[in-house]
Amino acid sequence: MRCFLSLGTNLGNKQKNLQTAIRHITKKVGKVVAKSSVIETEPWGFNSENMFLNMVVEVETILPPLDVLTDTQKIEKLMGRIEKTHNTYQDRIIDIDIILYEGVVLDIPELKLPHPLFRQRDFVLKPLCEIAPEYF
């Protein structure tokens, strides 16, 4: 199955953070078959002096969506991601969101697919359109 993951980082060596996340995704989730360009963006949903680097990757996986979620959350923690506090956005080493999972519509507390906010986020839309224009 094809799934599209959004990657974002605004702390530390941001380019390295993205590369490290992609390596972990390849080991735990599946083969990365396409990568968008990296774009620099303003923080979304909170104030920060730190700009983000964002990109989208397409992954071929045999894992079901909830396993992809579990594995991407493990990657975030492994890379030093701090848990969200009070459901607010904050600076982060890495953020990995499942945007689309081919053919799957899901609305459960743990995961909503397609990601409910992706069309409101240029930092997701622009890179996604670059590697998967067929979705638009």
Secondary structure, 3 states (H helix, E strand, C coil): CEEEEEEEECCCCHHHHHHHHHHHHHHHCCEEEEECCCEEECCCCCCCCCCEEEEEEEEECCCCHHHHHHHHHHHHHHCCCCCCCCCCCCCCCCEEEEEEECCCCEEECCEEECCCCHHHCHHHHHHHHHHCHHHC
